[in-house]
Amino acid sequence: MGRTGIRIAALLAAALLGTAAHAVMISFNPSATTVQVGDSFSVDIVVSDLGDVVSGFDLDVTFDDTLLAGDGASFGTLLGNLGTQAFADTIVGADAINVAEFSFLSNMSLDALQDDSVTLATLNFTALAAGIAELAFALDASLQLNVFGSDPFSPFAFDNIGTAQITIEAAPVIMSEPRPLALLAAGLILLAATRRGRRRSLQRI
């Protein structure tokens, strides 16, 4: 079964109750952070003000590929244990990461696992160059921004769609300190040269 078939099967398995879609907020946590070139860091995708369970999601996050490299994503257990209770997938592109997960659990089981705020996934990045990079949820028709509740065929409508700002600073230049042995050797050489010069001066007298 392909990825599309698995998603459809997971959505059907979750469709035990049907409720009207309602507004929620989707955001990044943290929404602003500072890292250095070469650092690896993570950002959570969070939905809140739900008033309903999350049974699945399929969404794309875009980023500036001259400043960041996407390293993948990880998923929690709020939609069930992966493999037995939920299906998840990650696709890392040059300038976007797609994350998708769908639960096989009933809405009652999901309600026992979730609060009003749910972390959907954790995205991992590496900072490539100094600058200010923005993480954003894709909103154009070619990409996905779908989060499903107890009605898996009616995605939530979002009141608030957040972004994240990543400030990337140049890595500091670390000046190597002289090693103690090198300092000792330099001191001995200087002392020997000084004593040789004094000896020659005494011989001339």
N, C-alpha and C positions, 0 to 999 in steps of 0.2 A: 504494500500500500504506500503510495506517495505521500509527500508532505501535505498536499491539499486534502487527500482522502482522510488522513489522520486527523486533520483539523476539523473536517466536517463530522467525523465520527465522534470526536471529543465534544463538539458543540451539541450534537444530538444527545449524547450521554448526560450533558449538564442541563438539558432543557426539561426539568421537572416542574418548575413553576414559571409563570410568566408575569412580569410587571412592566409598567411603562418606564421608558428610559427617563432618567432625570439628571440634573446637572451635578457635576463633580469637578474637582480641581486636580490637575496633573502637574507635577513639578519635579525638579531635581533637588537632591540633597547631598552635599551643600549646593546652594544656588550661586555661591561665589567662593573661590579658593585661590590660593597662590602657591605655585610650585616652581621648581627650577628645571632648566633644560636637562633632560636625561632622567627626570623623576618618573616613576610609575605612580598612578593614583586612580582612585575609584570614585564613581558618582552613582547614587541610587536614583531610581525612578520610583516616585511615590504618587499614589492617588489617594485623595482624602475627601471628606464630606460626602461619603458614599451613600449612606442610608440603604445599602444593598450589598450583596456579596460581589466579589469578582470571580467570574468563572473562566475567563480567558482574556487574552490580549494579543495584538499583533501590531507592532509600531516600529517606526524608524526614527532614529536620532541622527541628525546631521552635525558635521563638525568641519573645521578648516584643516584639510590634510597637509598644509604646509607647516602647521604648528603642532598638530596632534596626530598620533597613530592609534587606531583602534586595536585593542588587544583581546577583545572578546567580552563575554558577559557570564555572570553566574546567577542562579535562581535559588530562591528560598523554598520553604515548604508550605507557604500559605495557600497554595492551590493544590497541595498534596505532594506526596513523595514522587519524585521523577521516576519514570519507568513503570511504576505500578499504579499510581493514582493521577499522574499528569504527564503530558508530553510537552517538551520544550525544544526550541531550536534557536540558533544564533547564526546570522550571516553578517560577516564583516566585509564592508566594501571600502573603497579608497577614501570616501568622505561621508560614509553613513554606516550605522550599525542597525540591523534589524533584529529585534527580539520578539519571540512569540512563545506563548505557553497556554495550554488549554487543559482544564481539569476534567477528570472522569468522575469526580465526587458529586454527591447530591448537594443541593443548595443548603440543606440542613447541616451537612458535614462541613461545608465551607464556612457557614455562619459560626460554627464552633471554633474554627481556626483563625478567623479574621476579626480585626477591629474596624473602626471607622476609617482608619488610615492603613493602607496596605503598600508595602514595598514590593513592586513587581519584579524588578531585576536590578543587578548591580553591573554597571558598565566599567570596563577597565581601559585605561589609556596610558600612553607614554608621551611626555612632552618632547617635541623635536627642536623647537626654536623659540627664541624670545618673542613675546608679543601677547596680545589678548585674544583668546579664542572663545567662541560662543558655542554652547551646545543648545540645539533647538529641536523640538519635535517637528517632523515633516508634516506639512499641511497641504502640499499639492497633490493632485489626483494620482500621480504615478507612485506615490509612497503611501505608507499606512499609518494611521493613528486611530486604532480601534481598541477599546476596552469594553468587555461585555460583562453584564451583571447576571441576574437570575434568568433574564431572557437573553439567550445567547445569539439571537438574531437581531437584536436591537442595541447597538453600542451606546454607551453613555454620551450625553451632550456635555461639553465642557464649558463651565463658566469662566475658568481661569486656566490658561496654558502657560506654564512657566518656562524660563530659559535658565541657563547657567553660564556664568562668566569665569573663565579660567585665565588668570594672570600668570604668565610664564616669564620668569626672570632668568637672566643669563647666569650660568653657574659661576660662583666666585673662583678666581684664580688663586690657588693655594701655593704660596711660596715655600719651598722646602727649606727647613731650618738646617744649619750645619750640624752634622753629627758630632757627638762628644769626642770620638776617636779622631775625627778629622781636625777638630779644634786643637786637640792635644798634639797631634803630629805637626800642625802648623806652628804651634808654640815652641815645640822642641827644635824645629828647623830654625826659627827666629833666634832662639837662645844660642844654638850652635854657631850661627852666623855672627852674632854679637860677640861671643867669646873668642872666635877666630880673629875678629877684627881687633879686639883688645890685645890678644897675644902678639899680633904683628906690630901693634903700636909699642908694646913693651920691648920687643926685640930691637926696635930702632933706637931706643933710648940708650 
